[in-house]
Amino acid sequence: MNKQIKSQNDKAWEALFEKYHILSHIESDGKFTISASQIKEYREPRLMAKFDHSINLPQIFSKNHLAILPISRGDYVISHFEAYQPFEVLDKSVTRASLPSNLQSLDANHISSETIAINCALASGILSDFLEEDELHSTVSGRMGSGRFDFNIQNSHIKTPAPVSVNNSQIEIDAAFEGIHSLSLLEAKRDLSEDFLIRQLYYPYRVWLSRVTKKVRPVFLVYSNGIFSLYEYEFQNPDAYNSLILVKHKNYSIEDTAIELSDLQETALHCQIVSEPNVSFPQANSFERVINICELLSTQDLSREHVTETYAFDIRQTNYYTDAARYLGLLEKHYEDGRKPIYSLSALGRRIMNSPYKQRQLAFCEAILQHRAFNETFRLCMEKGSIPDTTAIVAIMQNSNLYKVESRSTYERRASTVSGWINWMLKLIDE
């Protein structure tokens, strides 16, 4: 897939950079301040200035190592900011929780939004356990003004912190929970990503640090595929945007997650091998993200542009991961007005997504193992006691009648998907 495929944001920002000589201003002044009205000349600011993950940045930003931050209700600053933080994993184990038996309006199998995920985490005691607060009260949430504050942010070009002043920028808090000892500010996501925009934690933290005397705790909650992953951060210097460190990470589930090796072996033994579809053999190493695509489509159909702009994908990844889900029969693609691709869950995908955790994972395994290349690789893995090397996987793939896979280099690239998906299945086993 051509890496230079351009989104509407890419094209609009290139036009803005050319019209206002943005790169020249950044070169001479270290930054460029742009107004919402200027951005709106080409596209809505809410679509043009909200990049929750570095992968979402327009190509001209990525190429020049730039980021954008809001500094008032109608102004943004662009510079060589180090604005993003990679997610770290401290703990891979999963702690079991449960919803109160008398609740009928919360269902662990139907968590379709960040708000419902937060409500489930509260009702099941996940938040109380993670925050170590016996009594939690839901307090502030939604959009509000930031007031005035100044901070320093790392600049990748000058290698020293750059000053930024914020005056009544709009902030949004997904949820806040106050206990006896602390106020926890939650940012919740349902899309998996490698990093996040620090501003989502930092701006609310600065606002409430000046308003309460209790400890203010920035917390990220990521919900995907039945797992609640919580990350607590601490800003070691309140005036330093990049001073955050991860102090705690824990995973929870309110469903039965116990899967044994025998479950996978039974699935591989009894599933029927299907003919290869006329869809590109997957080049999408993370099966977690294939599932995440299905989750994002479980509530509404989405265009390729929407998936790319809203979630942690670029256009190339959107194509790879939607094609991977289509290969497994989980998604369908049709065209709006004969032009724009629109993705929706297939009947199989919807049935799987509506299943409880254990059945859902085994159904995903079955969808994978119905394809000869994956099934035979899994069986060889069981015989050898380890995932086969690339040479062995390629040999299996070459005998599997794959659709339009011809060159040796293509086989080798796609072999990493086979090993990645087999590895995902093995990680399901409850140790």
MARLOMAR-486162 format. One line per 5 residues: their letters; for each residue x, y, z of C-alpha. Coordinates in nm, 2 decimals, always signed. Each point is the difference from the previous one (the first is absolute). Example, Ala and Ser with C-alpha at 12.3 -4.5 7.8 and 13.67 -1.06 7.14 Angstrom:
<pts>
as = +1.23:-0.45:+0.78; +0.14:+0.34:-0.07
</pts>
This chain:
<pts>
mnkqi = +0.00:+0.00:+0.00; +0.14:+0.34:-0.10; +0.10:+0.18:+0.32; -0.07:+0.34:-0.17; -0.37:-0.04:-0.01
ksqnd = -0.13:+0.32:+0.13; -0.30:+0.06:+0.23; -0.22:+0.31:-0.01; +0.20:+0.13:+0.30; +0.33:-0.06:-0.18
kawea = -0.12:+0.21:-0.30; -0.15:+0.28:+0.21; +0.30:+0.04:+0.22; +0.24:+0.00:-0.30; -0.21:+0.29:-0.14
lfeky = +0.01:+0.19:+0.34; +0.38:-0.05:+0.03; +0.05:+0.14:-0.35; -0.24:+0.29:+0.04; +0.14:+0.12:+0.34
hilsh = +0.36:-0.11:-0.05; -0.02:-0.19:+0.32; +0.33:-0.18:-0.03; +0.19:+0.32:-0.06; -0.16:+0.16:+0.31
iesdg = +0.09:-0.30:+0.21; +0.35:+0.01:-0.13; +0.04:+0.37:+0.09; -0.22:+0.03:+0.31; +0.00:-0.36:+0.14
kftis = -0.38:-0.02:-0.03; -0.31:+0.11:-0.19; -0.33:+0.10:+0.15; -0.30:-0.07:-0.22; -0.37:+0.09:+0.06
asqik = -0.30:-0.22:-0.03; -0.14:+0.24:-0.26; +0.32:-0.05:-0.21; -0.03:-0.38:+0.03; -0.37:+0.02:-0.09
eyrep = +0.09:+0.15:-0.34; +0.07:-0.36:-0.10; -0.17:-0.23:+0.25; -0.17:-0.01:+0.34; +0.25:+0.06:+0.28
rlmak = -0.15:-0.29:+0.20; +0.12:-0.23:-0.28; +0.32:+0.18:-0.07; +0.15:+0.05:+0.35; -0.09:-0.31:+0.20
fdhsi = +0.27:-0.26:-0.03; -0.03:-0.23:+0.31; +0.29:-0.22:-0.13; +0.32:+0.08:-0.19; -0.11:-0.23:-0.28
nlpqi = -0.30:+0.23:-0.07; +0.23:+0.30:-0.07; -0.02:+0.14:-0.36; +0.29:-0.10:-0.22; +0.15:+0.35:+0.00
fsknh = +0.01:-0.01:+0.38; +0.16:-0.34:+0.02; +0.26:+0.08:-0.27; +0.11:+0.32:+0.18; -0.04:-0.14:+0.36
lailp = -0.27:+0.24:+0.10; -0.30:-0.01:+0.23; -0.29:+0.24:+0.08; -0.14:+0.11:+0.33; -0.30:+0.22:+0.08
isrgd = +0.09:+0.32:+0.20; -0.34:+0.18:+0.01; -0.36:-0.04:-0.12; +0.10:+0.08:-0.35; +0.38:-0.03:-0.04
yvish = +0.25:-0.28:-0.03; +0.38:-0.01:+0.00; +0.21:-0.22:-0.23; +0.36:-0.08:+0.07; +0.25:-0.29:+0.04
feayq = -0.18:-0.11:+0.32; +0.05:-0.34:+0.16; -0.37:-0.02:+0.06; -0.05:-0.38:+0.02; +0.08:-0.27:+0.26
pfevl = +0.03:-0.37:-0.09; -0.21:-0.25:+0.19; +0.20:-0.23:+0.23; -0.12:-0.34:+0.13; +0.11:-0.07:+0.36
dksvt = -0.24:-0.29:+0.06; -0.15:-0.25:-0.24; -0.21:-0.19:+0.25; -0.37:+0.05:+0.02; -0.19:+0.05:+0.33
raslp = -0.36:-0.13:+0.00; -0.28:+0.23:+0.11; -0.38:-0.03:-0.02; -0.30:+0.22:-0.04; -0.26:+0.00:+0.28
snlqs = -0.26:-0.27:-0.07; -0.29:+0.24:+0.04; +0.11:+0.23:-0.29; -0.20:-0.05:-0.31; +0.10:+0.30:-0.21
ldanh = +0.37:-0.08:-0.02; +0.11:-0.30:-0.20; +0.36:-0.12:-0.02; -0.06:-0.12:-0.36; -0.13:+0.33:-0.13
isset = +0.25:+0.28:+0.10; -0.05:+0.22:-0.30; +0.15:+0.33:+0.12; +0.26:+0.16:+0.22; -0.28:+0.11:+0.24
iainc = -0.14:-0.35:+0.04; +0.35:-0.13:+0.05; +0.06:+0.25:+0.28; -0.34:-0.08:+0.16; +0.09:-0.37:+0.00
alasg = +0.34:+0.06:+0.15; -0.16:+0.20:+0.28; -0.29:-0.24:+0.07; +0.22:-0.31:-0.01; +0.25:+0.15:+0.26
ilsdf = +0.28:+0.01:-0.26; +0.06:+0.38:+0.06; -0.02:-0.04:+0.38; +0.26:-0.28:-0.01; +0.23:+0.18:-0.24
leede = -0.02:+0.34:+0.17; +0.01:-0.16:+0.35; -0.29:+0.22:+0.11; -0.29:-0.17:+0.19; -0.25:+0.27:-0.08
lhstv = -0.01:+0.18:-0.34; -0.23:+0.27:-0.11; -0.05:+0.10:-0.37; +0.06:+0.37:-0.02; +0.10:+0.22:-0.30
sgrmg = -0.02:-0.11:-0.36; -0.05:+0.15:-0.35; +0.13:+0.31:-0.16; +0.13:+0.30:+0.20; +0.24:+0.29:-0.03
sgrfd = +0.36:-0.05:+0.10; +0.06:+0.34:+0.16; +0.36:+0.14:-0.03; +0.32:-0.20:+0.06; +0.35:-0.02:-0.15
fniqn = +0.22:-0.30:-0.05; +0.31:-0.12:-0.17; +0.01:-0.28:-0.27; +0.29:-0.18:-0.15; +0.09:+0.12:-0.35
shikt = +0.17:-0.26:-0.22; +0.20:+0.26:-0.20; +0.14:+0.23:+0.27; +0.04:-0.29:+0.25; -0.12:+0.23:+0.28
papvs = -0.35:+0.06:+0.14; -0.21:+0.26:-0.18; -0.25:+0.23:+0.19; -0.37:-0.02:-0.08; -0.28:+0.22:+0.14
vnnsq = -0.36:-0.12:+0.01; -0.29:+0.24:+0.05; -0.35:-0.15:+0.03; +0.06:-0.29:-0.24; -0.29:-0.25:-0.01
ieida = +0.07:-0.33:+0.19; -0.21:-0.31:+0.03; +0.00:-0.25:+0.29; -0.16:-0.34:-0.07; -0.05:-0.06:+0.38
afegi = +0.13:+0.11:+0.33; -0.02:-0.20:+0.33; +0.07:+0.15:+0.34; +0.08:-0.21:+0.30; +0.12:+0.08:+0.35
hslsl = +0.36:+0.05:-0.11; +0.00:+0.09:-0.37; -0.17:+0.13:-0.31; +0.05:-0.23:-0.30; -0.05:+0.14:-0.35
leakr = -0.08:-0.26:-0.26; +0.06:+0.00:-0.37; -0.17:-0.30:-0.16; +0.06:-0.16:-0.34; -0.13:-0.31:-0.19
dlsed = +0.26:+0.01:-0.27; +0.34:-0.17:+0.04; +0.31:+0.21:-0.07; +0.37:+0.01:+0.06; +0.00:+0.35:+0.16
flirq = -0.23:+0.28:+0.11; -0.01:+0.38:+0.00; +0.13:+0.11:+0.34; -0.22:+0.31:-0.02; -0.31:-0.21:+0.07
lyypy = +0.13:-0.06:+0.35; +0.21:+0.31:+0.05; -0.25:+0.28:-0.06; -0.27:-0.14:+0.23; +0.28:-0.08:+0.26
rvwls = +0.12:+0.36:+0.00; -0.36:+0.14:+0.03; -0.09:-0.21:+0.30; +0.34:+0.02:+0.17; -0.08:+0.36:+0.07
rvtkk = -0.35:-0.06:+0.12; +0.03:-0.29:+0.25; +0.24:-0.07:+0.29; -0.03:-0.38:-0.05; +0.25:-0.19:-0.22
vrpvf = -0.11:+0.02:-0.37; +0.06:-0.33:-0.18; -0.01:-0.02:-0.38; -0.13:-0.35:-0.11; -0.03:-0.15:-0.34
lvysn = -0.26:-0.28:-0.05; +0.01:-0.20:-0.32; -0.28:-0.25:-0.06; +0.03:-0.26:-0.27; -0.12:-0.36:-0.05
gifsl = -0.12:-0.05:+0.35; +0.31:+0.14:+0.17; +0.02:+0.32:+0.21; +0.36:+0.13:+0.00; +0.06:+0.29:+0.24
yeyef = +0.31:+0.21:+0.01; +0.07:+0.26:+0.27; +0.25:+0.27:-0.07; +0.18:+0.26:+0.21; +0.14:+0.33:-0.12
qnpda = +0.32:+0.04:+0.20; +0.01:+0.37:-0.08; -0.34:+0.16:-0.04; +0.15:+0.27:-0.23; +0.16:-0.26:-0.23
ynsli = -0.23:-0.16:-0.26; +0.24:-0.29:-0.06; +0.08:-0.08:+0.36; -0.26:-0.28:+0.03; +0.09:-0.35:+0.11
lvkhk = -0.21:-0.31:+0.01; -0.05:-0.09:+0.37; -0.25:-0.28:-0.03; -0.15:-0.23:-0.26; -0.26:-0.28:+0.04
nysie = -0.24:-0.20:-0.21; -0.35:-0.11:+0.10; -0.28:-0.20:-0.15; -0.36:-0.05:+0.11; -0.04:-0.31:-0.21
dtaie = +0.14:-0.35:+0.02; +0.34:+0.01:-0.18; +0.11:-0.36:+0.07; +0.12:-0.16:-0.32; +0.21:-0.32:-0.01
lsdlq = +0.23:-0.14:-0.26; -0.24:-0.29:-0.05; -0.27:+0.26:-0.11; +0.23:+0.12:-0.28; +0.09:-0.35:-0.10
etalh = -0.36:-0.11:-0.02; -0.08:+0.31:-0.21; +0.28:-0.08:-0.24; -0.10:-0.37:-0.02; -0.37:+0.05:-0.07
cqivs = -0.01:+0.31:-0.22; -0.07:-0.04:-0.37; +0.27:+0.13:-0.24; -0.16:+0.26:-0.24; +0.10:+0.11:-0.35
epnvs = +0.22:+0.31:-0.01; -0.21:+0.31:-0.06; +0.08:+0.26:-0.27; +0.14:+0.23:+0.26; +0.37:+0.08:+0.06
fpqan = +0.17:-0.23:+0.24; +0.03:+0.20:+0.32; +0.29:+0.23:+0.08; -0.12:+0.10:+0.34; +0.23:-0.14:+0.28
sferv = -0.21:+0.10:+0.30; -0.32:-0.20:+0.03; -0.10:+0.21:+0.29; -0.04:+0.29:-0.24; -0.21:-0.22:-0.24
inice = -0.24:-0.06:+0.29; +0.01:+0.37:+0.08; -0.11:+0.09:-0.35; -0.30:-0.23:+0.05; -0.07:+0.17:+0.33
llstq = +0.00:+0.34:-0.16; -0.24:-0.12:-0.26; -0.23:-0.17:+0.24; -0.21:+0.31:+0.06; +0.01:+0.16:-0.35
dlsre = +0.13:-0.04:-0.35; +0.31:+0.22:-0.07; +0.17:+0.13:-0.31; +0.37:-0.06:-0.05; +0.06:+0.37:+0.06
hvtet = -0.19:-0.01:+0.32; +0.19:-0.30:+0.13; +0.33:+0.17:-0.09; -0.07:+0.34:+0.15; -0.17:-0.12:+0.32
yafdi = +0.20:-0.30:+0.11; +0.36:-0.09:+0.03; +0.06:-0.09:-0.37; +0.15:+0.17:-0.31; -0.16:-0.08:-0.34
rqtny = +0.24:-0.28:-0.07; -0.08:-0.17:+0.34; -0.37:+0.06:-0.05; +0.02:-0.19:-0.33; +0.21:-0.28:+0.14
ytdaa = -0.21:-0.06:+0.31; -0.34:+0.03:-0.17; +0.12:-0.24:-0.27; +0.12:-0.24:+0.27; -0.35:+0.01:+0.16
rylgl = -0.16:-0.05:-0.34; +0.23:-0.30:-0.07; -0.14:-0.16:+0.31; -0.36:+0.08:-0.10; -0.05:+0.24:+0.29
lekhy = -0.05:+0.32:-0.20; -0.16:+0.09:-0.33; +0.09:+0.29:-0.23; -0.24:+0.19:-0.22; +0.03:+0.33:-0.18
edgrk = -0.19:+0.32:+0.08; -0.11:+0.16:-0.33; +0.22:-0.25:-0.17; +0.32:+0.17:+0.13; +0.07:+0.01:+0.37
piysl = +0.05:-0.33:+0.17; -0.23:-0.06:+0.30; +0.07:-0.28:+0.25; -0.26:-0.19:+0.21; +0.00:-0.32:+0.21
salgr = -0.11:-0.31:-0.18; -0.26:-0.23:+0.16; +0.29:-0.22:+0.12; +0.18:+0.30:+0.14; -0.31:+0.12:+0.18
rimns = -0.07:-0.34:+0.15; +0.36:-0.04:+0.13; +0.00:+0.35:+0.15; -0.32:-0.07:+0.18; +0.14:-0.31:+0.17
pykqr = +0.15:-0.02:+0.35; +0.38:+0.03:+0.03; +0.11:-0.36:-0.02; -0.24:-0.10:-0.28; +0.10:+0.32:-0.18
qlafc = +0.37:-0.08:+0.01; -0.05:-0.36:-0.11; -0.22:+0.12:-0.28; +0.28:+0.23:-0.12; +0.24:-0.29:+0.02
eailq = -0.24:-0.21:-0.21; -0.02:+0.27:-0.26; +0.38:+0.01:-0.02; +0.05:-0.38:+0.01; -0.25:-0.06:-0.28
hrafn = +0.28:+0.12:-0.24; +0.25:-0.27:-0.09; +0.31:+0.22:+0.05; -0.09:+0.08:+0.36; -0.14:-0.34:+0.08
etfrl = +0.31:-0.19:-0.12; +0.24:+0.25:+0.17; -0.19:-0.05:+0.33; +0.02:-0.37:-0.03; +0.37:+0.02:-0.07
cmekg = +0.04:+0.23:+0.30; -0.17:-0.26:+0.22; +0.23:-0.27:-0.13; +0.32:+0.20:+0.04; -0.10:+0.18:+0.32
sipdt = +0.08:+0.34:-0.15; -0.11:+0.23:-0.28; +0.16:-0.12:-0.33; +0.26:+0.23:-0.16; -0.07:+0.21:-0.31
taiva = +0.14:-0.26:-0.24; -0.24:-0.27:+0.13; -0.30:+0.24:-0.01; +0.08:+0.11:-0.35; +0.01:-0.37:-0.11
imqns = -0.35:-0.05:+0.14; -0.13:+0.32:-0.16; +0.13:-0.10:-0.34; -0.21:-0.32:+0.02; -0.31:+0.18:+0.11
nlykv = -0.13:+0.16:-0.33; +0.02:+0.36:+0.13; -0.16:+0.28:-0.20; +0.25:+0.21:-0.19; +0.31:-0.08:+0.21
esrst = +0.28:-0.06:-0.24; +0.35:+0.13:+0.09; +0.21:-0.15:+0.27; +0.03:+0.34:+0.18; -0.38:+0.02:+0.01
yerra = -0.03:-0.34:+0.15; +0.26:+0.09:+0.26; -0.17:+0.32:+0.10; -0.34:-0.17:+0.03; +0.16:-0.29:+0.20
stvsg = +0.04:+0.25:+0.29; -0.38:+0.03:+0.01; -0.03:-0.38:+0.03; +0.25:-0.02:+0.29; -0.16:+0.32:+0.16
winwm = -0.35:-0.15:-0.01; +0.12:-0.34:+0.13; +0.18:+0.18:+0.28; -0.32:+0.19:+0.09; -0.19:-0.33:+0.03
lklid = +0.27:-0.15:+0.23; -0.01:+0.31:+0.22; -0.37:-0.07:+0.07; +0.09:-0.31:+0.20; -0.08:+0.06:+0.37
e = +0.33:-0.08:+0.17
</pts>
